[in-house]
Amino acid sequence: MNSTTVLENEQIQRLAPSVFAGSAWHETSNRYRFLPTVSVVNALRDNGYNVVMAGQSNSRIEGKKEFTKHILRLRHNDF
């Protein structure tokens, strides 16, 4: 996909499932404050931004794929 194609949630889920994590990884420090990335994405969409690229790191730890680092590229509707 090129960088002007707006990605829908289903496409983001396929490319970066950790964006939709509902909680932190169970071994995360108690000091860590979890904020669901999808909540941030939805707030940005409400303000004219759309996801145009999504990806995430690989994890060698069993079961951690849904919680690993991810990256999103957003573009404002005006550009």
VEXDREN-2710 file (C-alpha; in Angstrom, 1 decimal):
% VEXDREN-2710
k/r/px/py/pz
1/MET/0.0/0.0/0.0
2/ASN/1.2/3.4/-0.8
3/SER/1.4/6.2/1.8
4/THR/-1.8/7.9/0.7
5/THR/-4.1/4.8/1.1
6/VAL/-6.1/5.2/4.3
7/LEU/-6.1/2.0/6.4
8/GLU/-9.2/0.8/8.0
9/ASN/-9.2/-1.0/11.4
10/GLU/-9.2/-4.5/9.8
11/GLN/-6.1/-3.6/7.8
12/ILE/-4.3/-2.2/10.8
13/GLN/-5.3/-5.3/12.8
14/ARG/-3.6/-7.5/10.2
15/LEU/-0.4/-5.4/10.0
16/ALA/-0.1/-4.4/13.7
17/PRO/-2.4/-6.4/16.0
18/SER/-0.8/-4.8/19.1
19/VAL/-2.5/-1.5/18.3
20/PHE/-5.7/-3.2/19.5
21/ALA/-4.3/-4.6/22.8
22/GLY/-6.8/-4.1/25.6
23/SER/-4.3/-4.3/28.4
24/ALA/-0.6/-4.3/29.1
25/TRP/1.6/-7.4/28.8
26/HIS/1.2/-9.3/32.1
27/GLU/4.9/-8.9/33.0
28/THR/4.9/-5.2/32.6
29/SER/6.0/-3.1/35.6
30/ASN/3.3/-1.8/37.9
31/ARG/4.6/1.7/37.2
32/TYR/3.6/1.4/33.5
33/ARG/0.5/3.3/32.6
34/PHE/-1.4/1.5/29.8
35/LEU/-3.1/3.6/27.1
36/PRO/-4.7/1.7/24.2
37/THR/-3.3/2.9/20.9
38/VAL/-6.6/2.4/19.2
39/SER/-8.1/5.0/21.5
40/VAL/-5.5/7.5/20.4
41/VAL/-6.1/6.6/16.8
42/ASN/-9.8/7.1/17.1
43/ALA/-9.2/10.6/18.7
44/LEU/-6.9/11.5/15.9
45/ARG/-9.4/10.3/13.3
46/ASP/-12.0/12.6/14.9
47/ASN/-9.5/15.5/14.3
48/GLY/-8.9/14.7/10.6
49/TYR/-6.0/12.3/10.8
50/ASN/-5.9/8.9/9.1
51/VAL/-3.6/5.9/9.4
52/VAL/-1.7/5.4/6.1
53/MET/1.0/2.9/7.4
54/ALA/1.1/0.4/10.2
55/GLY/3.7/-2.1/11.4
56/GLN/5.1/-3.7/14.5
57/SER/8.1/-5.5/15.8
58/ASN/8.5/-9.2/15.9
59/SER/8.5/-10.9/19.3
60/ARG/10.5/-14.0/20.3
61/ILE/8.4/-14.4/23.4
62/GLU/5.5/-16.8/23.1
63/GLY/2.2/-14.9/23.3
64/LYS/3.6/-11.4/23.2
65/LYS/2.8/-10.6/19.6
66/GLU/-0.4/-8.9/20.7
67/PHE/1.6/-6.5/23.0
68/THR/4.8/-5.6/21.1
69/LYS/6.0/-2.3/19.9
70/HIS/4.2/-0.8/16.9
71/ILE/4.4/2.2/14.6
72/LEU/1.7/4.1/12.8
73/ARG/2.1/6.8/10.2
74/LEU/-0.8/9.3/10.0
75/ARG/-1.7/11.9/7.5
76/HIS/-4.1/14.8/7.9
77/ASN/-7.0/15.0/5.5
78/ASP/-5.8/18.4/4.3
79/PHE/-2.5/17.0/2.9
END
